[in-house]
Amino acid sequence: MNKEKISSLQLFYLMTGYVLGTAIILGLGAEVKQDAWLFILIGIVGGLVLMAVFSQLSTYYPGDTLVQMLPKIIGKYLSYPVGLLYIFHFTYSAARACRELGDLIVTTILSETPIIVVIGSFMVLMIYCLRGGVETLGRMAEIVFPIYIFALILIWILLFSITEFNLKNLTPILGNGLKPLLKSAIPTAINFPFGETMVILMLFPFLNKNGRQRKIGMLSILVGGLLLIVNSIMMISVLGPEIYSRDLFTLLAATQMVSIADFLERFDALVILMMVTGVFFKMGGFTLGAAVGISQLFKLKQTRSVVLALGTIIPPLSLISASSYVEHLEFGFKFYVPYVHTILQIIIPVILLFIAFIKKKGT
């Protein structure tokens, strides 16, 4: 299974798209309004620290995924439930990304289509790609990512044509002080989307050139984070801080305001394209991470059947996890991100690194 390899550029594209994922569509830092870009900046700093932790673990145990290094760090018996915990985390996170895609598409362009049809159709395409393995996912990222960035930049250029565009919407900076910003950003801004890059520990062993893990991981956090900052600045400049804080799909709301000479309008398709692409990166990373983890934990020889099994679990899980999109967001940002993410993406990795450091010093 580890004979499959991806290039440094493919992993960079995959992880940068993964960072952007659904975060580019949603209004990050909505609760701090015009300081949302500072909210994301705090997340970037925390994300870089976490990536240093992840890459150091990979350096200590080269060629091992997270599931493979757990027994070497915390022992055989404790590693089993912890490994299962991460597999469930990856699977549930993939289901959440799937739900966000389904709700956006059903809300906008396919209002008469049942959400299960939208989610199921996307999952079929996802399974088709992932059954080809990590190499296929890497090649897809290499093709799709430049198109994704082109669409994003085109949307930004179009937003400059909107008469309501005003950079003064970003003021006053820190109007409510630094303390509320820090309280809101820590740990939420670090956990989502930057902490979710922990899935890279399941992908590092497939890198064709060892020793570049830290560089690729850091660049993914930095480039993805800076793009999110620019995007939040553009959204606030167009919508204003009040609408930005209330709208569920800020990028879509801003893009719908574009009208050039009453002729060039309705660029919603670009946003839908970006959402589908973003969920492709996010679901691809999470689903592959879960599939590789299951295969290694239960000593299976291949991941194809596991991917197929996950493909039948994720769509219904995405629907039963919440009765509505509002409930989905509330559960995510009020419970799952601040508590579960903090334990799985910050506390446990730091503990693992501490134990690994002691073990390496003792040998």
Contacts in CASP RR format, 6 or more apart in sequence:
PFRMAT RR
TARGET T0000
AUTHOR 0000-0000-0000
METHOD contacts of the structure
MODEL  1
MNKEKISSLQLFYLMTGYVLGTAIILGLGAEVKQDAWLFILIGIVGGLVL
MAVFSQLSTYYPGDTLVQMLPKIIGKYLSYPVGLLYIFHFTYSAARACRE
LGDLIVTTILSETPIIVVIGSFMVLMIYCLRGGVETLGRMAEIVFPIYIF
ALILIWILLFSITEFNLKNLTPILGNGLKPLLKSAIPTAINFPFGETMVI
LMLFPFLNKNGRQRKIGMLSILVGGLLLIVNSIMMISVLGPEIYSRDLFT
LLAATQMVSIADFLERFDALVILMMVTGVFFKMGGFTLGAAVGISQLFKL
KQTRSVVLALGTIIPPLSLISASSYVEHLEFGFKFYVPYVHTILQIIIPV
ILLFIAFIKKKGT
1 292 0 8 1.000
1 295 0 8 1.000
1 296 0 8 1.000
1 301 0 8 1.000
1 302 0 8 1.000
1 303 0 8 1.000
2 63 0 8 1.000
2 205 0 8 1.000
2 206 0 8 1.000
4 133 0 8 1.000
4 134 0 8 1.000
4 135 0 8 1.000
4 206 0 8 1.000
5 135 0 8 1.000
5 206 0 8 1.000
5 207 0 8 1.000
5 208 0 8 1.000
6 14 0 8 1.000
6 134 0 8 1.000
6 135 0 8 1.000
6 137 0 8 1.000
6 138 0 8 1.000
6 203 0 8 1.000
6 206 0 8 1.000
6 207 0 8 1.000
6 208 0 8 1.000
7 208 0 8 1.000
7 209 0 8 1.000
8 207 0 8 1.000
8 208 0 8 1.000
8 209 0 8 1.000
8 212 0 8 1.000
8 216 0 8 1.000
9 142 0 8 1.000
10 138 0 8 1.000
10 139 0 8 1.000
10 141 0 8 1.000
10 142 0 8 1.000
11 138 0 8 1.000
11 200 0 8 1.000
11 203 0 8 1.000
11 206 0 8 1.000
11 207 0 8 1.000
11 216 0 8 1.000
12 216 0 8 1.000
12 217 0 8 1.000
12 219 0 8 1.000
12 220 0 8 1.000
13 138 0 8 1.000
13 141 0 8 1.000
13 142 0 8 1.000
13 145 0 8 1.000
14 137 0 8 1.000
14 138 0 8 1.000
14 141 0 8 1.000
14 145 0 8 1.000
14 203 0 8 1.000
14 281 0 8 1.000
14 285 0 8 1.000
15 197 0 8 1.000
15 200 0 8 1.000
15 203 0 8 1.000
15 216 0 8 1.000
15 217 0 8 1.000
15 220 0 8 1.000
16 145 0 8 1.000
16 219 0 8 1.000
16 220 0 8 1.000
16 223 0 8 1.000
16 224 0 8 1.000
16 227 0 8 1.000
17 141 0 8 1.000
17 145 0 8 1.000
17 148 0 8 1.000
17 220 0 8 1.000
17 224 0 8 1.000
17 277 0 8 1.000
17 278 0 8 1.000
17 281 0 8 1.000
17 282 0 8 1.000
18 193 0 8 1.000
18 196 0 8 1.000
18 197 0 8 1.000
18 199 0 8 1.000
18 220 0 8 1.000
18 281 0 8 1.000
18 282 0 8 1.000
18 285 0 8 1.000
19 193 0 8 1.000
19 194 0 8 1.000
19 197 0 8 1.000
19 220 0 8 1.000
19 221 0 8 1.000
19 224 0 8 1.000
19 225 0 8 1.000
19 228 0 8 1.000
20 148 0 8 1.000
20 193 0 8 1.000
20 224 0 8 1.000
20 227 0 8 1.000
20 228 0 8 1.000
20 278 0 8 1.000
20 281 0 8 1.000
21 97 0 8 1.000
21 193 0 8 1.000
21 278 0 8 1.000
21 279 0 8 1.000
21 281 0 8 1.000
21 282 0 8 1.000
22 97 0 8 1.000
22 100 0 8 1.000
22 101 0 8 1.000
22 193 0 8 1.000
22 275 0 8 1.000
22 278 0 8 1.000
22 279 0 8 1.000
22 282 0 8 1.000
23 192 0 8 1.000
23 193 0 8 1.000
23 228 0 8 1.000
24 152 0 8 1.000
24 227 0 8 1.000
24 228 0 8 1.000
24 231 0 8 1.000
24 251 0 8 1.000
24 274 0 8 1.000
24 278 0 8 1.000
25 100 0 8 1.000
25 104 0 8 1.000
25 249 0 8 1.000
25 250 0 8 1.000
25 251 0 8 1.000
25 252 0 8 1.000
25 271 0 8 1.000
25 274 0 8 1.000
25 275 0 8 1.000
26 100 0 8 1.000
26 248 0 8 1.000
26 249 0 8 1.000
26 250 0 8 1.000
27 36 0 8 1.000
27 232 0 8 1.000
27 235 0 8 1.000
27 244 0 8 1.000
27 247 0 8 1.000
27 250 0 8 1.000
27 251 0 8 1.000
28 36 0 8 1.000
28 39 0 8 1.000
28 40 0 8 1.000
28 189 0 8 1.000
28 192 0 8 1.000
28 228 0 8 1.000
28 232 0 8 1.000
29 35 0 8 1.000
29 36 0 8 1.000
29 39 0 8 1.000
29 40 0 8 1.000
29 184 0 8 1.000
29 185 0 8 1.000
29 189 0 8 1.000
29 232 0 8 1.000
30 36 0 8 1.000
30 244 0 8 1.000
30 245 0 8 1.000
30 246 0 8 1.000
30 250 0 8 1.000
31 184 0 8 1.000
31 245 0 8 1.000
32 38 0 8 1.000
32 39 0 8 1.000
32 176 0 8 1.000
32 180 0 8 1.000
32 181 0 8 1.000
32 184 0 8 1.000
32 185 0 8 1.000
33 236 0 8 1.000
33 241 0 8 1.000
33 242 0 8 1.000
33 244 0 8 1.000
33 245 0 8 1.000
34 169 0 8 1.000
34 170 0 8 1.000
34 171 0 8 1.000
34 172 0 8 1.000
34 173 0 8 1.000
34 175 0 8 1.000
34 236 0 8 1.000
34 240 0 8 1.000
34 241 0 8 1.000
34 244 0 8 1.000
35 173 0 8 1.000
35 174 0 8 1.000
35 175 0 8 1.000
35 176 0 8 1.000
35 181 0 8 1.000
36 232 0 8 1.000
36 235 0 8 1.000
36 236 0 8 1.000
36 244 0 8 1.000
37 170 0 8 1.000
37 229 0 8 1.000
37 232 0 8 1.000
37 233 0 8 1.000
37 236 0 8 1.000
38 173 0 8 1.000
38 174 0 8 1.000
38 181 0 8 1.000
38 185 0 8 1.000
39 181 0 8 1.000
39 184 0 8 1.000
39 185 0 8 1.000
39 189 0 8 1.000
40 189 0 8 1.000
40 225 0 8 1.000
40 228 0 8 1.000
40 229 0 8 1.000
40 232 0 8 1.000
41 229 0 8 1.000
42 181 0 8 1.000
42 182 0 8 1.000
42 185 0 8 1.000
42 186 0 8 1.000
42 189 0 8 1.000
42 190 0 8 1.000
43 185 0 8 1.000
43 189 0 8 1.000
43 190 0 8 1.000
43 194 0 8 1.000
44 194 0 8 1.000
44 221 0 8 1.000
44 222 0 8 1.000
44 225 0 8 1.000
44 226 0 8 1.000
44 229 0 8 1.000
46 190 0 8 1.000
46 194 0 8 1.000
47 190 0 8 1.000
47 194 0 8 1.000
47 195 0 8 1.000
47 197 0 8 1.000
47 221 0 8 1.000
48 218 0 8 1.000
48 221 0 8 1.000
48 222 0 8 1.000
50 190 0 8 1.000
50 194 0 8 1.000
50 195 0 8 1.000
50 197 0 8 1.000
50 198 0 8 1.000
50 345 0 8 1.000
50 346 0 8 1.000
50 349 0 8 1.000
51 194 0 8 1.000
51 197 0 8 1.000
51 200 0 8 1.000
51 214 0 8 1.000
51 217 0 8 1.000
51 218 0 8 1.000
51 220 0 8 1.000
51 221 0 8 1.000
52 214 0 8 1.000
52 218 0 8 1.000
53 349 0 8 1.000
53 350 0 8 1.000
53 353 0 8 1.000
54 197 0 8 1.000
54 198 0 8 1.000
54 200 0 8 1.000
54 201 0 8 1.000
54 217 0 8 1.000
54 349 0 8 1.000
55 204 0 8 1.000
55 213 0 8 1.000
55 214 0 8 1.000
55 217 0 8 1.000
55 218 0 8 1.000
56 214 0 8 1.000
56 353 0 8 1.000
57 66 0 8 1.000
57 69 0 8 1.000
57 201 0 8 1.000
57 349 0 8 1.000
57 352 0 8 1.000
57 353 0 8 1.000
57 356 0 8 1.000
58 64 0 8 1.000
58 201 0 8 1.000
58 204 0 8 1.000
58 213 0 8 1.000
59 211 0 8 1.000
59 213 0 8 1.000
59 214 0 8 1.000
60 69 0 8 1.000
60 356 0 8 1.000
60 357 0 8 1.000
60 360 0 8 1.000
61 68 0 8 1.000
61 69 0 8 1.000
61 72 0 8 1.000
61 73 0 8 1.000
61 356 0 8 1.000
62 210 0 8 1.000
63 204 0 8 1.000
63 205 0 8 1.000
63 210 0 8 1.000
64 72 0 8 1.000
64 205 0 8 1.000
65 201 0 8 1.000
65 202 0 8 1.000
65 204 0 8 1.000
65 205 0 8 1.000
65 292 0 8 1.000
65 293 0 8 1.000
65 296 0 8 1.000
66 83 0 8 1.000
66 86 0 8 1.000
66 198 0 8 1.000
66 201 0 8 1.000
66 202 0 8 1.000
66 293 0 8 1.000
67 79 0 8 1.000
67 83 0 8 1.000
67 86 0 8 1.000
67 87 0 8 1.000
67 202 0 8 1.000
67 292 0 8 1.000
67 293 0 8 1.000
67 296 0 8 1.000
67 297 0 8 1.000
68 205 0 8 1.000
68 296 0 8 1.000
69 201 0 8 1.000
69 352 0 8 1.000
69 356 0 8 1.000
70 78 0 8 1.000
70 79 0 8 1.000
70 82 0 8 1.000
70 83 0 8 1.000
70 352 0 8 1.000
71 79 0 8 1.000
73 79 0 8 1.000
73 352 0 8 1.000
73 355 0 8 1.000
73 356 0 8 1.000
73 359 0 8 1.000
74 82 0 8 1.000
74 352 0 8 1.000
74 355 0 8 1.000
80 297 0 8 1.000
82 348 0 8 1.000
83 293 0 8 1.000
83 297 0 8 1.000
84 297 0 8 1.000
85 344 0 8 1.000
86 293 0 8 1.000
86 344 0 8 1.000
87 290 0 8 1.000
87 293 0 8 1.000
87 294 0 8 1.000
87 297 0 8 1.000
89 340 0 8 1.000
89 344 0 8 1.000
90 199 0 8 1.000
90 202 0 8 1.000
90 285 0 8 1.000
90 286 0 8 1.000
90 287 0 8 1.000
90 289 0 8 1.000
90 290 0 8 1.000
91 286 0 8 1.000
91 287 0 8 1.000
91 290 0 8 1.000
91 310 0 8 1.000
91 313 0 8 1.000
91 314 0 8 1.000
91 317 0 8 1.000
92 317 0 8 1.000
92 321 0 8 1.000
93 196 0 8 1.000
93 282 0 8 1.000
93 286 0 8 1.000
94 282 0 8 1.000
94 283 0 8 1.000
94 284 0 8 1.000
94 285 0 8 1.000
94 286 0 8 1.000
94 287 0 8 1.000
94 290 0 8 1.000
94 310 0 8 1.000
94 314 0 8 1.000
95 314 0 8 1.000
95 315 0 8 1.000
95 317 0 8 1.000
95 318 0 8 1.000
95 321 0 8 1.000
96 318 0 8 1.000
96 321 0 8 1.000
96 328 0 8 1.000
96 332 0 8 1.000
96 336 0 8 1.000
97 279 0 8 1.000
97 282 0 8 1.000
97 283 0 8 1.000
97 286 0 8 1.000
98 119 0 8 1.000
98 122 0 8 1.000
98 123 0 8 1.000
98 279 0 8 1.000
98 283 0 8 1.000
98 314 0 8 1.000
98 315 0 8 1.000
98 318 0 8 1.000
99 119 0 8 1.000
99 318 0 8 1.000
99 319 0 8 1.000
99 321 0 8 1.000
99 322 0 8 1.000
99 325 0 8 1.000
99 328 0 8 1.000
100 275 0 8 1.000
100 279 0 8 1.000
100 325 0 8 1.000
100 328 0 8 1.000
101 118 0 8 1.000
101 119 0 8 1.000
101 122 0 8 1.000
101 275 0 8 1.000
101 276 0 8 1.000
101 279 0 8 1.000
102 115 0 8 1.000
102 118 0 8 1.000
102 119 0 8 1.000
102 122 0 8 1.000
103 115 0 8 1.000
103 325 0 8 1.000
103 328 0 8 1.000
104 249 0 8 1.000
104 252 0 8 1.000
104 272 0 8 1.000
104 275 0 8 1.000
105 113 0 8 1.000
105 118 0 8 1.000
105 272 0 8 1.000
105 275 0 8 1.000
106 113 0 8 1.000
106 115 0 8 1.000
106 118 0 8 1.000
107 249 0 8 1.000
107 325 0 8 1.000
108 252 0 8 1.000
108 268 0 8 1.000
108 272 0 8 1.000
109 268 0 8 1.000
109 269 0 8 1.000
109 272 0 8 1.000
110 118 0 8 1.000
115 319 0 8 1.000
116 315 0 8 1.000
116 319 0 8 1.000
119 315 0 8 1.000
119 318 0 8 1.000
119 319 0 8 1.000
120 315 0 8 1.000
122 276 0 8 1.000
122 279 0 8 1.000
122 283 0 8 1.000
123 311 0 8 1.000
123 314 0 8 1.000
123 315 0 8 1.000
126 280 0 8 1.000
126 283 0 8 1.000
126 284 0 8 1.000
126 287 0 8 1.000
126 311 0 8 1.000
127 307 0 8 1.000
127 308 0 8 1.000
127 311 0 8 1.000
129 136 0 8 1.000
129 137 0 8 1.000
129 140 0 8 1.000
129 284 0 8 1.000
130 136 0 8 1.000
130 137 0 8 1.000
130 284 0 8 1.000
130 287 0 8 1.000
130 288 0 8 1.000
130 291 0 8 1.000
130 303 0 8 1.000
130 307 0 8 1.000
131 304 0 8 1.000
131 307 0 8 1.000
131 308 0 8 1.000
132 304 0 8 1.000
133 288 0 8 1.000
133 303 0 8 1.000
134 203 0 8 1.000
134 206 0 8 1.000
134 288 0 8 1.000
134 292 0 8 1.000
137 284 0 8 1.000
137 285 0 8 1.000
137 288 0 8 1.000
140 280 0 8 1.000
141 281 0 8 1.000
144 277 0 8 1.000
144 280 0 8 1.000
144 281 0 8 1.000
145 281 0 8 1.000
147 273 0 8 1.000
147 277 0 8 1.000
148 274 0 8 1.000
148 277 0 8 1.000
148 278 0 8 1.000
151 270 0 8 1.000
151 273 0 8 1.000
151 274 0 8 1.000
151 277 0 8 1.000
152 227 0 8 1.000
152 231 0 8 1.000
152 274 0 8 1.000
154 270 0 8 1.000
155 251 0 8 1.000
155 255 0 8 1.000
155 267 0 8 1.000
155 270 0 8 1.000
155 271 0 8 1.000
155 274 0 8 1.000
156 230 0 8 1.000
156 231 0 8 1.000
156 234 0 8 1.000
158 255 0 8 1.000
158 258 0 8 1.000
158 260 0 8 1.000
158 267 0 8 1.000
159 165 0 8 1.000
159 234 0 8 1.000
159 237 0 8 1.000
159 238 0 8 1.000
159 254 0 8 1.000
159 255 0 8 1.000
159 258 0 8 1.000
161 258 0 8 1.000
161 259 0 8 1.000
161 260 0 8 1.000
162 238 0 8 1.000
162 254 0 8 1.000
162 257 0 8 1.000
162 258 0 8 1.000
164 238 0 8 1.000
164 239 0 8 1.000
164 257 0 8 1.000
165 237 0 8 1.000
165 238 0 8 1.000
166 237 0 8 1.000
166 240 0 8 1.000
167 233 0 8 1.000
167 237 0 8 1.000
169 236 0 8 1.000
169 237 0 8 1.000
169 239 0 8 1.000
169 240 0 8 1.000
169 241 0 8 1.000
170 233 0 8 1.000
170 236 0 8 1.000
170 237 0 8 1.000
174 181 0 8 1.000
187 338 0 8 1.000
187 341 0 8 1.000
187 342 0 8 1.000
187 346 0 8 1.000
188 333 0 8 1.000
188 337 0 8 1.000
188 338 0 8 1.000
190 346 0 8 1.000
191 337 0 8 1.000
191 338 0 8 1.000
191 341 0 8 1.000
191 342 0 8 1.000
191 345 0 8 1.000
191 346 0 8 1.000
192 333 0 8 1.000
192 337 0 8 1.000
192 341 0 8 1.000
193 228 0 8 1.000
194 221 0 8 1.000
194 225 0 8 1.000
195 341 0 8 1.000
195 345 0 8 1.000
195 346 0 8 1.000
196 341 0 8 1.000
196 345 0 8 1.000
197 217 0 8 1.000
197 220 0 8 1.000
197 221 0 8 1.000
198 344 0 8 1.000
198 345 0 8 1.000
198 349 0 8 1.000
199 285 0 8 1.000
199 286 0 8 1.000
199 289 0 8 1.000
200 213 0 8 1.000
200 217 0 8 1.000
200 220 0 8 1.000
202 285 0 8 1.000
202 288 0 8 1.000
202 289 0 8 1.000
202 292 0 8 1.000
202 293 0 8 1.000
203 285 0 8 1.000
203 288 0 8 1.000
203 289 0 8 1.000
204 213 0 8 1.000
207 213 0 8 1.000
207 216 0 8 1.000
231 251 0 8 1.000
234 254 0 8 1.000
235 244 0 8 1.000
235 250 0 8 1.000
235 251 0 8 1.000
235 254 0 8 1.000
236 244 0 8 1.000
238 254 0 8 1.000
238 257 0 8 1.000
239 247 0 8 1.000
239 250 0 8 1.000
239 253 0 8 1.000
239 254 0 8 1.000
243 253 0 8 1.000
244 250 0 8 1.000
247 253 0 8 1.000
248 325 0 8 1.000
248 326 0 8 1.000
248 329 0 8 1.000
249 271 0 8 1.000
251 271 0 8 1.000
251 274 0 8 1.000
252 268 0 8 1.000
252 271 0 8 1.000
255 267 0 8 1.000
255 268 0 8 1.000
255 270 0 8 1.000
255 271 0 8 1.000
256 266 0 8 1.000
256 267 0 8 1.000
256 268 0 8 1.000
258 264 0 8 1.000
258 265 0 8 1.000
258 267 0 8 1.000
259 265 0 8 1.000
283 314 0 8 1.000
287 307 0 8 1.000
287 310 0 8 1.000
287 311 0 8 1.000
287 314 0 8 1.000
288 303 0 8 1.000
288 307 0 8 1.000
290 310 0 8 1.000
291 303 0 8 1.000
291 306 0 8 1.000
291 307 0 8 1.000
291 310 0 8 1.000
292 303 0 8 1.000
294 300 0 8 1.000
294 303 0 8 1.000
294 306 0 8 1.000
294 310 0 8 1.000
295 301 0 8 1.000
295 302 0 8 1.000
295 303 0 8 1.000
295 306 0 8 1.000
300 306 0 8 1.000
321 328 0 8 1.000
321 331 0 8 1.000
322 328 0 8 1.000
322 331 0 8 1.000
END
